[in-house]
Amino acid sequence: MAKKLLEVVRDKIRLRHYSYQTEKTYLGWIKRYILFHDKKHPEKMGKIEIEAFLTDLAVNRKVSPSTQNQAFNALLFLYEKVLEISIKNENISALRAKTKIHIPAVLTKDEVKNVIFNSKGVYQLMLKLMYGCGLRMSELLRLRIKDIDFGFDKVYIWDGKSQEDRVLPLPQKIKEDLQIHIENVRKTHKQDTIDGFGYVNLPFALNKKYPNANTEFKWQYLFPMNAISQDPRGKRKIRYHVLSATFGRNIKTAARLAYIDKKISAHTFRHSYATHLLQNGIDIRTISGLLGHKNLQTTMIYTHIVKELNQNIVKSPLDF
């Protein structure tokens, strides 16, 4: 029964174009929830069982608040979107740790420049585009050839984390480099097609609606892997996009070569993008739209960062 249910969950996730990582995460939590209650079907469970599972994660498993919230979101998806059972008004009151508000680390403009300078090959172009557009890593990696519009100098982000599409200005400094890069990707795709490959995975619904689109160049990933690999959602061999672990590792290497000892991740450049825009006089609502935030309050964290950075009048007594 559980296996059949998980197949339904998988289909619902793919119909909403969620990432493969989200699919794996949600399926994992739902499976753990069912096993925790001795394989009892979720339809026969509700508020009490959800609270017991979440409490166990906090008390016995010692998971972080964000991990616990991730598990809850998976169960919310299961009940609301799959079983069509509303639990929003159930007032789930498990022992859930409150998420602390952390001020994210940001880089100065010179630090960003130095990390980019110490990046190598295609990873330098990827880093420039990610910082230049304030992209999440997942958004950068899932970009397709068709998402870059050189005619209007725009970058299109479809079905981002907020499930809302957005249009971003293409950084002019990398326009020529991107055009050269795309021509190289075109050559690779042409050779893949000759060799009997040339396929790319498509969002679940599009793959059914346009069965031949997976060989078209415009649907190929903007930053493909160097090697052909197995489609994680199918049996066909494809050219997948650069892996997040690979890109993250290259960012850390570049930061080390730039002698920057701050805790840096791909998301640091998104934080830096927003902070630098705010410092440059761009209003907070515009920045919120560029970042794709659902709630303006999410973006307000950057006003606190800029406020802290601008407190030059407050000095340490050691400097008196």
Sequence and secondary structure as in RCSB ss.txt:
>XXXX:A:sequence
MAKKLLEVVRDKIRLRHYSYQTEKTYLGWIKRYILFHDKKHPEKMGKIEIEAFLTDLAVNRKVSPSTQNQAFNAL
LFLYEKVLEISIKNENISALRAKTKIHIPAVLTKDEVKNVIFNSKGVYQLMLKLMYGCGLRMSELLRLRIKDIDF
GFDKVYIWDGKSQEDRVLPLPQKIKEDLQIHIENVRKTHKQDTIDGFGYVNLPFALNKKYPNANTEFKWQYLFPM
NAISQDPRGKRKIRYHVLSATFGRNIKTAARLAYIDKKISAHTFRHSYATHLLQNGIDIRTISGLLGHKNLQTTM
IYTHIVKELNQNIVKSPLDF
>XXXX:A:secstr
 HHHHHHHHHHHHHHTT  HHHHHHHHHHHHHHHHHTTT  GGG  HHHHHHHHHHHHHTS   HHHHHHHHHHH
HHIIIIIS    TTS                  HHHHHHHHHT  THHHHHHHHHHHHT  HHHHHT BGGGEET
TTTEEEE S TTS  EEEE  GGGHHHHHHHHHHHHHHHHHHHHTT       HHHHHH TTGGGSGGGSBSSB 
SS EE TTSSSEE  B  HHHHHHHHHHHHHHTT  S   HHHHHHHHHHHHHHTT  HHHHHHHHT SSHHHHT
HHHHHHHHHT TT   GGG 
